[in-house]
Amino acid sequence: MTLSVWIIGGLVLLAALLVIGMYNSLVRGRYQVREGFSGIDVQLKRRHDLIPNLIETVQGYADFEKGVLADVTRLRTAAMSDDSLQDRERDENALSAALKTLFAVAENYPDLKANASFLDLQNDLSEIESNIQSARRYYNATVRDYNIRVESFPSNIVAGMFGFQREPFFELDTAEERKVPKVEF
């Protein structure tokens, strides 16, 4: 064999190894994204499971605002049945806002605020919200890293050849929370 055949063979082998490495990196990234979303899903399920107990505790207060409870229940059901990430994001944001409203209204009921079950549920929900935030940060970091690989040269060529697509970020913040607060003196 001539030297040029060895050189061409070596270049083909090198190119194949590079493609394999990029493909494996994209597969690893896709699974990290799925794992990250699974973490969010677990925390959201924990929150969904906690809400009926919260509603039951609050319903014991006869004059508590029924509209708030109905909204929380309706939004929980909607969020649990969503298929697309965009629908889920929208409904989870609405559910978060409804829960904040529920706790704000609860401030008007001193007996409820002193109820041990209510306080335990409030603490549990606070912990779950913190866990959701952590899971969302991990998921969004894996999405960022994966999307960089999908769009960067030369791995974008491999991604295109094998059908790797960008993944969406998962944001639970509402637009109101992102606004800069207005300060007046």
C-alpha positions in Angstrom: 0.0 0.0 0.0 1.1 3.4 -0.7 1.5 6.3 1.7 -1.5 8.2 0.3 -3.8 5.2 1.0 -2.7 5.2 4.6 -3.2 8.9 4.9 -6.7 8.7 3.4 -7.5 5.8 5.6 -6.3 7.6 8.7 -8.3 10.7 7.8 -11.5 8.6 7.2 -10.9 6.8 10.5 -10.3 10.2 12.3 -13.5 11.6 10.8 -15.5 8.6 11.8 -14.2 8.8 15.4 -15.1 12.5 15.5 -18.6 11.8 14.2 -19.1 9.0 16.8 -17.8 11.3 19.6 -20.2 14.1 18.6 -23.1 11.7 18.3 -22.5 10.2 21.7 -22.2 13.7 23.2 -25.6 14.6 21.7 -27.2 11.4 23.0 -25.7 12.0 26.5 -27.0 15.6 26.4 -30.5 14.5 25.3 -30.7 12.0 28.2 -29.5 14.7 30.7 -32.3 16.9 29.5 -34.8 14.1 30.0 -33.4 13.4 33.4 -33.6 17.1 34.3 -37.3 17.3 33.2 -38.0 14.2 35.2 -36.7 16.1 38.3 -39.1 18.9 37.7 -41.9 16.5 37.0 -41.4 14.8 40.4 -41.5 18.1 42.3 -44.6 19.2 40.4 -46.3 16.0 41.3 -45.4 16.5 44.9 -47.0 19.9 44.8 -50.1 18.5 43.0 -50.4 15.8 45.7 -50.2 18.4 48.5 -52.9 20.7 47.1 -55.9 18.5 48.0 -54.7 18.5 51.7 -54.3 22.2 51.6 -57.8 22.7 50.1 -59.3 20.4 52.7 -57.7 22.2 55.6 -58.8 25.6 54.3 -62.3 24.5 53.5 -62.9 24.0 57.2 -63.2 27.8 57.5 -66.7 28.3 56.3 -66.4 31.9 55.2 -63.1 31.3 53.3 -63.3 32.6 49.7 -64.7 29.7 47.6 -63.5 31.3 44.3 -59.9 31.0 45.4 -60.3 27.4 46.3 -62.1 26.7 43.0 -59.3 28.4 41.0 -56.6 26.4 42.8 -58.5 23.1 42.2 -59.2 23.9 38.5 -55.6 25.0 37.8 -54.2 21.9 39.5 -56.4 19.6 37.3 -55.4 21.6 34.2 -51.6 21.4 35.0 -51.8 17.7 35.7 -53.4 17.0 32.3 -51.1 19.1 30.1 -49.2 17.3 27.3 -47.0 20.1 25.9 -44.3 21.9 27.7 -45.7 25.3 26.8 -49.2 24.4 28.2 -47.7 22.9 31.3 -45.5 26.0 31.8 -48.5 28.3 31.4 -50.7 26.3 33.8 -48.0 25.8 36.4 -47.4 29.6 36.4 -51.2 30.2 36.9 -51.2 27.6 39.7 -48.3 29.3 41.4 -50.1 32.6 41.3 -53.4 31.0 42.6 -51.5 29.4 45.5 -50.0 32.8 46.3 -53.5 34.3 46.3 -54.7 31.5 48.6 -52.0 32.3 51.1 -52.6 36.0 50.8 -56.3 35.5 51.5 -55.4 33.2 54.5 -53.7 36.1 56.1 -57.2 37.4 56.9 -58.0 34.3 59.0 -56.0 34.3 62.2 -57.4 30.9 63.3 -56.3 29.4 60.0 -52.9 31.0 60.2 -52.5 29.4 63.7 -53.7 26.0 62.5 -50.9 23.5 62.8 -52.0 21.5 59.8 -52.1 24.6 57.7 -48.7 25.7 58.9 -47.2 22.3 58.1 -48.7 22.4 54.6 -47.5 25.9 54.1 -43.9 24.8 55.1 -44.1 21.7 52.9 -45.3 23.8 49.9 -42.4 26.3 50.5 -39.9 23.4 50.5 -41.4 22.0 47.3 -41.3 25.4 45.6 -37.6 25.6 46.5 -37.0 22.1 45.1 -38.9 23.0 41.9 -36.7 26.0 41.5 -33.6 23.8 41.9 -34.8 21.2 39.5 -35.7 23.9 36.9 -32.2 25.4 37.2 -30.7 22.0 36.6 -33.0 21.2 33.7 -32.4 24.6 32.0 -28.6 24.2 32.4 -28.7 20.8 30.7 -30.9 22.3 28.0 -28.4 25.1 27.5 -25.5 22.7 27.2 -27.4 20.4 24.9 -28.7 23.3 22.6 -25.1 24.6 22.3 -24.0 21.2 21.0 -27.0 21.0 18.6 -26.2 24.5 17.2 -22.4 24.6 17.3 -20.2 23.7 14.4 -19.3 20.9 13.6 -21.6 19.0 16.0 -24.6 20.8 14.3 -23.9 18.8 11.2 -24.1 15.5 13.1 -27.2 16.8 15.0 -28.9 17.5 11.7 -27.9 14.2 10.2 -29.4 12.3 13.1 -32.4 14.5 13.9 -31.3 16.1 17.1 -33.5 19.1 17.8 -33.2 22.1 20.2 -35.0 21.6 23.5 -37.1 24.4 25.1 -36.3 26.0 28.5 -38.8 25.5 31.3 -39.6 28.8 33.0 -42.0 28.9 36.0 -41.6 32.6 36.6 -44.5 34.8 35.7 -44.0 37.9 33.7 -45.0 40.0 36.8 -42.1 38.5 38.8 -39.6 39.5 36.1 -40.8 43.1 36.2 -38.6 45.6 38.0 -40.5 46.8 41.0 -41.6 50.4 41.0 -40.3 52.3 43.9 -41.9 55.6 44.9 -40.9 57.9 47.8 
